[in-house]
Amino acid sequence: MGRETILFKSEERKTTAEAAEVLRTIAAKLESGQITLTAGETEVSLTLPPQIILEIKAEEEEGRTLKRSLEIEIEWAEGETGPAAGVSIS
């Protein structure tokens, strides 16, 4: 397996309305093919290919409290394209 370098990371508490607005902005940037992430002094610009891999995962973790998460990951290999798969969200 190759070496992983974290280019940008952010984790912050938001209302669901604020999170929805962030996702709308990300969606618009995906369509444009260019996204710039900024937090403080850190800034990373990414150029997205026409085809990406979209991973959606729902998890549940039991501990002192029940914790649930919804993870959305977008990835691509530079110069690589592949077939589109289908998932529906309602």
N, C-alpha and C positions, 0 to 999 in steps of 0.2 A: 504494500500500500504506500502511496506517496505521502509526502510531507504536507501538512495542513497549516496554512497561515491565516489567522483571523485579520481581515482587512478593516472591519468595522463591527462594533457590537453596541447595542443599546437595549436597555430594559427599563421601562418606567411604567408607573401606574397611570391609567387613563380611564375616563368614563367610556362606556360602550359607544356613545355618540362620537367621542374624540377618536377612538380606535377606528370606527367606521370611516371617519374623514381621512385618516392616515391611509387606510386601505383604498379609498377612492383615489387618492393622490398617487399611490403606488400603481393602481390600475391604469391611470392616465399616462404615467411615465412608461409603463410596460408597452403600451400601444405606440408610444413615440420611439421606443427602442433605446432610450437613454435615461439613466437615473443617477442622481447625485445625492449621497447620504452625508449629512453634516451633523456633528455634535461637538460643541465647543471648538477646539482648534483642529479637530479631526475631520477630514473631508475625503470621500472616496467617490469617484465617478465610474460608472459601469455602462458599457455599451452591450445591449442585449441582442442576441441573434433573433431571426424571425421565428425560430422554433426553440422551445425550452421544455424542460421536464418540470411539471407541477406536481408536488407531493402534498397531499392533505392527510393529516393524521389526527385522530381524536384519542386521547389517553385518559386513564383514570389511575390515581395512585392513592392507596390507602395507608394512612399513618394515624397520627392523633386525630386528624381530620381527613375527610375525603377531598382530594384535589383533582380537578379535571383540567385538561388543556386541549386546545385546538391549535395545531401547528400547521403553518402554510410555508412551504419551502419551494423556492424557485432555483433551479440549477441548470447548468449547461456545460458542455465540454467545448472549449474553443475549437471552432472549425468542424464540429460534428453536428449532424442532423439525424433525426430518427422519426419513426411513425408516430402519429398522434393517437392517443388513447382516449377513452371516454369516461367521464364521471359527470354526474349531474348534482347540482346543489339547489336545494329548495328551502 
